[in-house]
Amino acid sequence: MAQDKMAKWKKAAKKPQLLRWSEVKEERMNAKITRKLAVGQNEMIGRLSLKKGAIVPPHKHLAEQITMVMSGALKFTIGGEDITVKAGEVLVIPPNVVHSAEALEDSDDIDSFSPLRVDWLTGDDSYLKTGKSTLKR
């Protein structure tokens, strides 16, 4: 099933795509987080809506992440340091860096990833669905 999902994304990415956020399917990750995806061959973006108090537990990934907060504010914890990113600000997170986030208020953000987040495309992103980190201690 995961390979079927990846095949669908790869096929769509082979041709130019004009997407409208209003028409992109919204995925409910949990009671406080929803997301929409736009996927190319080597890069992808996710538009996330996070309700105040939403938690993205500690995780890491191969992809470099660039987060643009469009509205609201998110508090990231990276290497024991808290970084608050407000509307109009951008945070760059290098590959393989453990990070977590908390929505300090209702927030809308756009996350860009390269290479692709295979876990997001195949549905193997239980940390977002359960609110529990899947990192090995």
Secondary structure, DSSP 8 states (H G I E B T S, - for coil): -HHHHHHHHHHHTTS-----GGGS--EEEETTEEEEEEE-SS-EEEEEEE-TT-EEEEE--SSEEEEEEEESEEEEEETTEEEEEETT-EEEE-TT--EEEEESSSEEEEEEEES--HHHHHT--HHHHHS------
